[in-house]
Amino acid sequence: MRTRRQRRRGELSAIGSGVLRVVGLVALAGGVCLAQIGPPTCAAPAGKQTASLRPRVGPRPSAEAAMATAETAAADPTMVVAAEPMENFGVARYRLEDYADCVGTGGCYWADLDAQAKRAEAELKRLIASQKAGEKLALVLDIDETSLTNYCEMKREDYGFISVPFNEWAVSPEADMPIPGTLRLFNEARSAGLEVFFITGRPGEQKAATGRNLEAAGYHGWKGLALREGPEKTMGTVAYKSEERKKIVDAGYRIVMSVGDQWSDLNGEPRAEISVKLPNPFYYLP
């Protein structure tokens, strides 16, 4: 009897594994990207000696522990405490790192990112249903922290932007890391016949590498890729991206949705019918 039960459990396990494999193959064949609720795994970039530019000495305290230290000192009558209206930048980076790594009590960046992508997917379905005969619909996507994530390099730089290594990373094969929710949105748009245009503030010199990384990340069949060229490199972001959207409109497209992680990705005229702002606690681009 025990042998029969063990055999039955083994058969059920094999069936379950087979079903999961089939589901996985169907998902891949259909261009479906399963939601990633957690940070990607990062390795030291090719040619680099360390996974971090600022190795730590000793264990890192939590943001809560750092705050508790300050509160204990403030309550100590033998301690003369300075007025500090600004949060300590080091402690702010602890909080940022915890949010990005989905640890501690400050929430989870990846869960918030995916939740916003789901809202965008619902809006896109509604917009697609409103399409009139003969209309050409377009989806506009930003790239950094919208379509591709720079999480691994930002973490390596301890969330302090360092221009040279960051730009080396952006054009490296390691930077082909998609944001899962945006890739889902992209595939849904393409399946419905929408054309997708990428507009990024990256310099034109990075165009070939950026295109390769988008393709390697799973973004296949996009219509356009705009980077800053010539005088565009000194334009304000809102003006530059508005000008690029105008080119799309002038080509006869109805921009139903624009997705970005910065307000400057979305503001300005012409604008999309629905603009989706993704969370980005890492940097601000006016």
N, C-alpha and C positions, 0 to 999 in steps of 0.2 A: 504493500500500500504506500509506504513512504517513498519507495523508488518510483511508483507511478506518479505521485504528487510532484516529486522533483522533476520527472520527465516533463510533466504538464507545465510546470513553471518555466522550464527551459524553452518549451515550445512557444509559450506566451511571450517570453522575453525576446525570442528570435523574431516573432511576428511584430512586436512593438518596435524593435530596432529596424526591421524592414520598412514599416510604415514611416518611421522618422526619416529614413534614407530617401524614400519616395517623395515625401513632403519636401525635403531639402532640394531634391533634384527638380521638382516642379517649380519651387520658388525660384531657383536659379534660372531655369529655362524661361520663366515668365518675367524675369527682371525684377523680382521682388527682393527688397532688402529688409531683413528682419531688424526690428528696432534694437538699438544698442542703448541700454540704460546703464551706462558706466563708461569710464574712460578706456581708450584703446591701450594696448600694451606697447610700451616704448622701449626701444633698444638704443644703444649709443649709435649715432649716425655713422655711416661709412667714413672711414678715415679719421674719426674722432677718438680720443683716448678715454673719454668719460661720458656718462649719461647726464652729467650735470656740470655746468660751468662754475658752480659755487658749492663744492662739497661741504657738507656740514661736519662740525666737530661736536660729537655727542648727540644725544637724542633731541629732537625738536619738540618744544612744548606745544600743547594745543593753544589755540587762540583763547579759549576759556581760561586756561592756566595762566597765560600771560596777563590777562585782564585781572584775574584774582590776585596776582602779585601786586599790581598797582593799587587795587582796592585795599589790600592788607596794609600797604605802606601808608595810604591816605588816612587810615584809622589809627596809626601809630603816633602817639603824641611826641615821640622823640625824633620823628621824621619830618623835615621841612619839605613839603611837596610843591612843585612848580605848577602853575596853571598851564595846562596843555590843551588848547582848544581843538587841535588836530589829532586824529588817531595816529598812533605810531605806525609808520609805513611798514616796518617789519612785521608787526602784528596783523596789519591789513593783508599782507602777503600770506601769512599763515591762514587767515580766513579764506582768502581767494583759493589757495591750494586745496584746502579742505573741501570747498564747494566744487572745485574742478575734479577732485578725486572721489567725491560722493562719500565723504567720511565726516564724522562729527555731527553737530546739530544744525548746521547752516544750510541744509538742503543739498540738492544734487543738480549740477549744471546740465548733465546729460539727460536727466529726466525732464527738466524744464524745457530743454531744447526740443526733445521729442514731442512733448505735449503741444508746443507751439506749431510744430510741423503737422500734427494731426489737425489742428484748427485750420491750417492752411489747406490741407487736403479736403476738408469739408467745404471750405469756401470755393476751392477750385471746381469741385463737382457741381456746385450751384452755378458758377460762371459758365462752365461748359454747356450746361443745360440751356443757357440763355443765348447760345450761338444762333445767329440767323444764317439763312442760306447764302453762301458765297463769302461769308466773313472769314478773314484770316486771323486767328487768335494767337497771341504770343504770351509767353511767360518770361520774365526777366529775372535773372539770378545774379547776385554778387558772388564772389568766390571765397575770400578768406573769412573763416568763421561763419560762412553761410553754406557753401557747397563743399569746401575742403576745410579740414581743421588743422591748425598749426599747434595743437595742444602739446605735442611731444617736444617741439622746439621751445615753446614758451615755458614749459616746465623745466627744460634743460637750462634756460636762461634765468630761472627763478622768477619768472613773470616780470622781468625788467627788460624791456626791448633793447637788444644790442644789434645794431643795424647790419654789420658785416656777417656774423653767423646766421642771422635770421634770413637774410637774402640768399645766402648759400643754401640754406635749408629749402627755401621756397622753390628753387629750381632743381632740387635733388630728387631722385627716384623715391626716397623715403617720404616725400611730401604728398604722395598719391593717396591720402587718407580721406575718404568721403565722410560727410555728416549724414548718417543713415536716413534721417527723416527727409532731408532735402533730396537725396537720391530717390527715395520713394516718390516724392512729389514730382520730380523730373520724369520718372518712368510713367507715372500716371498721365502727365501732360502729353508725353510723346505717344502713348497708347491712344489718346483721344485725338491725336492729329495736330496738337499745338506745336508751334515752333518755339524753341528755347534759345534765348540770347543771354550770354554772360557779359556783364559789364563790371570790370574790376579797376581799381586804382593802381594796379601794378604797372611798372614801366614797360614800354613796348619791347625792350630787350629780353623780357622774360616770356614772350608770347609762345615760342615753340615749346619750351619746357612746361609752361602752364597747360597748353593744349595736350601734351603727352600725359601729364598727370591727371587731367580731367578724364581722359580716355581710360587710363589705367585704373582710375577709381570707379569706373562703371558708367560714366556719363557718355553715352554713345548717341550720335545722331543729332547733336545740337546744330543750330543754324548759324550763330554768330558768336565771336569772341572779341570783345573790345578792351584794349589796354591803352594807357596814356601814351600818345605819340606827339613828338614835337612840342608846340606851344601848350598842348593839353597838360603837360607835366607841371606847369605852374598855375593852372586853373584851380579854383576852389572845387571841392568834390561835388557839391550840389550842382554847380554850373556845368561841370564836365559830364556828370551822369545824366543830367537833364538833356544836354545836347545829344548824347548817345541815344537816349530814349526817343528823342524827336526824329532821329534818323530811321528808327524802327517804324514809328507812326507814319512818316513820310513815304515809307516803302509799302504802305497799305495795310499795316497790321493794327489790330485792336489789342492793346496791352491790357490783359485782364488782371494780371497779378505781377507784383514785384516783391522779391524777398531779399532782405538784407539784415545785417547785424548792427548797422549804424543808421542813425536818422538821416545822415547825408546820402545814404544809398537810396533813400525813398523820396525825399523832399524835392521840390522843384517841379516845373511844368515842361512838358506834359508828364503827368504822373499816372500810375496804374489805377485801374478801377478799385482794386483792393491791394493795399500795401501791408506786408507782413514783417514785423520787426522781431527778429530773433534775439534772445538774450546774449549779451557779450559783456562780462564783467572785467575783461582783461585790458582793454584799451578803448580810447575814444577818438574818433576822427571827425572833426567838424566839417 
